[in-house]
């Protein structure tokens, strides 16, 4: 098993459409002002795959119940996903806590998009990856949902500040920077929560006999080994603007998108698991 150096791809290169065995995206939070729908659309247009996994929190039902917000760009994202399914890409939707309403339709297919409680993806190197959103491993979600709703409201406020901050940074020619992600990594309790979450998910994957797990939920993109299990988190399209992809040789990579940079797609982490 080995890590490879990060790479950068210029916009002209990505416009030729990069194709992968699989792409994993989660936490789009369509239906909220924080969703980076324009960047997501650009990514979906220029990155194709055999299988696309939507790893939960695609539509934010929590926010939509409070206040309806659905601009054309969010509709365009949904149409793009449906178009991918029509054109032969296998699209699998694993609902999360924010779109838990979709769990009432497990086993059904809508516009060619399969709705599953969890999925299993086998990489080109034969690694079996368990695909889940991850909210079942969040104690706050499971045992104090009211606290989760409160945290969601405060989080949305932080994202609003973040949008204004990055508008100013964009005018100054500075790269995109996530205030909320920075705060999460600086607050000790948040760091401990992320670590505990990752270990719990990896241990459950190992218990079930999988080689690794792919999840979302905590908006923290990462690929690393935990107790002999490959832990993968594809990040989000609110803060980190990231996705995980599998190349034809089985190499897994986290790609990040900077809406304010000429270098639009950069490989953050690359991992190749070998037998």
C-alpha positions as CSV (number, residue, x, y, z in Angstrom):
1,X,0.0,0.0,0.0
2,X,1.4,3.4,-0.9
3,X,0.6,7.1,-1.1
4,X,1.5,9.1,-4.2
5,X,2.3,12.8,-4.4
6,X,-0.4,15.3,-5.0
7,X,-0.9,16.6,-8.5
8,X,-2.6,19.7,-10.0
9,X,-4.8,19.9,-13.1
10,X,-5.3,23.0,-15.1
11,X,-8.8,23.9,-16.3
12,X,-8.0,23.1,-19.9
13,X,-7.1,19.6,-18.9
14,X,-10.2,18.9,-16.9
15,X,-12.4,20.3,-19.7
16,X,-11.5,17.3,-21.8
17,X,-13.5,15.2,-19.3
18,X,-11.5,13.0,-16.9
19,X,-13.0,9.5,-16.6
20,X,-12.9,7.3,-13.5
21,X,-14.1,3.9,-12.4
22,X,-16.0,5.6,-9.6
23,X,-16.7,9.0,-8.1
24,X,-17.9,9.5,-4.5
25,X,-19.5,12.8,-3.5
26,X,-21.6,13.7,-0.4
27,X,-23.0,16.5,1.7
28,X,-24.0,18.7,-1.3
29,X,-26.8,20.2,0.9
30,X,-28.9,21.3,-2.0
31,X,-31.6,23.6,-0.7
32,X,-29.3,25.8,1.3
33,X,-27.3,29.0,0.4
34,X,-24.1,27.2,1.5
35,X,-24.2,24.7,-1.3
36,X,-21.5,25.5,-3.8
37,X,-23.7,24.4,-6.7
38,X,-21.8,26.3,-9.5
39,X,-18.5,24.6,-8.6
40,X,-20.3,21.3,-8.3
41,X,-21.8,21.6,-11.7
42,X,-18.4,22.4,-13.2
43,X,-17.0,19.3,-11.5
44,X,-19.8,17.0,-12.7
45,X,-19.5,18.4,-16.3
46,X,-15.8,17.7,-16.5
47,X,-15.5,14.5,-14.5
48,X,-17.3,11.3,-15.7
49,X,-17.3,7.8,-14.3
50,X,-18.8,4.3,-14.6
51,X,-20.4,4.5,-11.1
52,X,-21.3,7.7,-9.2
53,X,-22.0,7.3,-5.5
54,X,-24.1,10.0,-3.8
55,X,-23.1,9.4,-0.2
56,X,-25.8,11.2,1.7
57,X,-27.0,14.7,2.6
58,X,-27.6,15.5,-1.1
59,X,-30.7,17.5,-0.4
60,X,-31.0,19.3,2.9
61,X,-34.5,18.5,4.1
62,X,-33.8,20.0,7.5
63,X,-33.2,23.5,6.0
64,X,-36.0,23.2,3.4
65,X,-38.5,22.6,6.2
66,X,-37.5,25.8,7.9
67,X,-37.3,28.0,4.8
68,X,-37.7,27.1,1.1
69,X,-34.5,27.9,-0.9
70,X,-34.1,26.3,-4.4
71,X,-32.4,28.4,-7.0
72,X,-32.0,27.3,-10.6
73,X,-28.4,26.1,-10.1
74,X,-29.7,23.5,-7.6
75,X,-32.2,22.3,-10.1
76,X,-29.4,22.1,-12.7
77,X,-27.4,19.8,-10.3
78,X,-30.4,17.4,-10.0
79,X,-30.9,17.4,-13.7
80,X,-27.2,16.7,-14.3
81,X,-27.3,13.7,-12.0
82,X,-30.4,12.4,-13.7
83,X,-28.8,12.9,-17.1
84,X,-25.7,10.9,-16.0
85,X,-28.0,8.0,-15.1
86,X,-29.8,8.2,-18.4
87,X,-26.5,8.1,-20.3
88,X,-25.4,4.8,-18.7
89,X,-23.6,5.9,-15.5
90,X,-24.7,3.8,-12.6
91,X,-25.8,6.3,-9.9
92,X,-26.3,5.1,-6.3
93,X,-27.9,7.3,-3.7
94,X,-27.2,6.4,0.0
95,X,-29.3,8.8,2.1
96,X,-28.0,10.7,5.1
97,X,-29.6,12.4,8.1
98,X,-30.4,15.6,6.2
99,X,-32.2,13.7,3.5
100,X,-33.5,10.9,5.7
101,X,-36.9,11.2,4.0
102,X,-35.4,9.2,1.2
103,X,-34.9,6.2,3.5
104,X,-38.6,5.5,3.0
105,X,-37.8,4.6,-0.6
106,X,-34.9,2.2,-0.1
107,X,-34.7,-0.4,-2.9
108,X,-36.5,1.9,-5.3
109,X,-35.1,3.6,-8.4
110,X,-36.0,7.2,-9.5
111,X,-34.9,8.3,-12.9
112,X,-32.3,5.5,-12.9
113,X,-30.9,6.6,-9.6
114,X,-30.8,3.6,-7.1
115,X,-31.7,4.4,-3.5
116,X,-29.9,2.1,-1.0
117,X,-29.3,2.1,2.7
118,X,-25.7,1.3,2.1
119,X,-23.6,0.0,-0.8
120,X,-20.5,-2.1,-1.5
121,X,-17.9,-1.0,-4.1
122,X,-15.1,-3.4,-5.2
123,X,-12.1,-1.5,-6.5
124,X,-9.9,-2.5,-9.4
125,X,-7.5,-4.0,-6.9
126,X,-10.2,-6.2,-5.3
127,X,-10.7,-4.1,-2.2
128,X,-14.3,-4.2,-0.9
129,X,-15.4,-0.8,0.3
130,X,-18.5,-0.3,2.5
131,X,-20.3,2.9,1.3
132,X,-22.4,4.7,4.0
133,X,-23.2,8.2,5.0
134,X,-22.0,7.8,8.6
135,X,-24.7,9.6,10.7
136,X,-25.5,6.3,12.5
137,X,-22.1,6.7,14.2
138,X,-22.8,10.2,15.4
139,X,-24.1,10.1,19.0
140,X,-25.6,13.6,18.8
141,X,-27.7,12.5,15.8
142,X,-28.8,9.3,17.5
143,X,-29.4,10.4,21.0
144,X,-29.9,14.2,21.1
145,X,-31.4,15.2,17.7
146,X,-32.6,18.6,19.1
147,X,-28.9,19.4,19.8
148,X,-28.1,18.4,16.2
149,X,-30.8,20.8,14.9
150,X,-29.3,23.6,17.1
151,X,-25.8,22.9,15.8
152,X,-27.1,22.9,12.3
153,X,-28.5,26.4,12.8
154,X,-25.3,27.7,14.2
155,X,-23.3,26.0,11.4
156,X,-25.5,27.7,8.8
157,X,-24.7,31.1,10.5
158,X,-20.9,30.3,10.2
159,X,-21.3,29.4,6.6
160,X,-23.1,32.8,5.9
161,X,-20.1,34.6,7.4
162,X,-17.8,32.3,5.4
163,X,-19.6,33.3,2.1
164,X,-19.1,37.0,2.8
165,X,-15.5,36.5,3.8
166,X,-14.7,34.6,0.6
167,X,-16.5,37.1,-1.6
168,X,-14.0,39.7,-0.3
169,X,-11.1,37.2,-0.7
170,X,-12.1,36.6,-4.3
171,X,-12.1,40.4,-5.1
172,X,-8.6,40.5,-3.6
173,X,-7.4,37.6,-5.7
174,X,-7.0,35.4,-2.7
175,X,-7.8,31.6,-2.8
176,X,-10.9,30.1,-1.3
177,X,-10.6,29.5,2.5
178,X,-13.2,27.8,4.8
179,X,-13.6,29.6,8.1
180,X,-15.9,26.8,9.4
181,X,-13.5,24.1,8.5
182,X,-10.6,26.0,10.1
183,X,-12.6,26.4,13.4
184,X,-13.5,22.7,13.4
185,X,-9.8,21.7,13.2
186,X,-8.9,24.3,16.0
187,X,-11.5,23.4,18.5
188,X,-10.3,20.5,20.6
189,X,-13.8,18.9,21.1
190,X,-14.4,19.1,17.4
191,X,-11.1,17.4,16.6
192,X,-11.8,14.7,19.2
193,X,-15.3,14.1,17.7
194,X,-13.8,13.7,14.2
195,X,-11.2,11.2,15.5
196,X,-13.8,9.2,17.4
197,X,-16.1,9.2,14.5
198,X,-13.4,7.9,12.1
199,X,-12.3,5.1,14.4
200,X,-15.9,4.0,15.1
201,X,-16.7,3.8,11.4
202,X,-13.5,2.0,10.5
203,X,-14.1,-0.6,13.3
204,X,-17.6,-1.3,12.2
205,X,-16.4,-1.8,8.6
206,X,-13.7,-4.2,9.9
207,X,-16.3,-6.0,12.0
208,X,-18.5,-6.5,8.9
209,X,-15.5,-8.0,6.9
210,X,-14.9,-5.1,4.6
211,X,-11.4,-3.8,3.5
212,X,-12.5,-0.2,3.9
213,X,-15.3,2.3,4.2
214,X,-16.3,5.4,2.3
215,X,-18.5,7.9,4.1
216,X,-19.3,11.6,4.4
217,X,-21.3,13.4,7.2
218,X,-18.5,15.2,9.1
219,X,-17.3,17.4,6.1
220,X,-13.7,16.4,6.5
221,X,-12.1,14.8,3.5
222,X,-9.5,12.2,4.2
223,X,-8.0,8.8,3.1
224,X,-6.0,6.9,5.7
225,X,-5.6,3.6,7.4
226,X,-7.2,3.0,10.8
227,X,-6.4,-0.2,12.6
228,X,-5.8,-2.0,9.3
229,X,-8.9,-0.7,7.6
230,X,-9.0,1.9,4.8
231,X,-11.0,4.9,6.0
232,X,-12.2,7.3,3.2
233,X,-14.3,10.4,3.6
234,X,-15.1,12.3,0.4
235,X,-15.7,15.6,2.2
236,X,-18.5,18.0,1.0
237,X,-19.6,20.7,-1.4
238,X,-20.2,23.3,1.3
239,X,-16.8,23.8,2.9
240,X,-14.0,21.7,1.3
241,X,-15.5,21.3,-2.2
242,X,-14.1,17.8,-2.5
243,X,-14.8,14.4,-4.0
244,X,-13.1,11.0,-4.0
245,X,-12.4,9.2,-7.2
246,X,-11.1,5.8,-8.2
247,X,-8.8,5.6,-11.2
248,X,-8.7,2.7,-13.6
249,X,-5.8,1.1,-11.7
250,X,-7.7,1.2,-8.4
251,X,-5.9,4.3,-7.1
252,X,-8.1,6.4,-4.8
253,X,-7.8,10.1,-4.7
254,X,-9.4,13.1,-3.1
255,X,-9.9,16.0,-5.5
256,X,-10.6,19.6,-4.2
257,X,-12.0,22.5,-6.2
258,X,-11.0,26.1,-5.7
259,X,-13.6,28.4,-7.3
260,X,-11.2,31.4,-7.1
261,X,-8.1,29.8,-8.6
262,X,-7.0,29.2,-12.1
263,X,-6.0,25.7,-10.9
264,X,-9.5,24.4,-10.5
265,X,-8.9,20.8,-9.5
266,X,-6.1,19.7,-7.2
267,X,-5.4,16.2,-5.9
268,X,-5.2,16.4,-2.1
269,X,-4.5,12.8,-1.3
270,X,-3.7,9.8,-3.4
271,X,-3.8,6.2,-2.2
272,X,-3.2,2.9,-4.0
273,X,-4.1,-0.3,-2.1
274,X,-2.3,-3.4,-3.4
275,X,-2.9,-7.0,-2.5
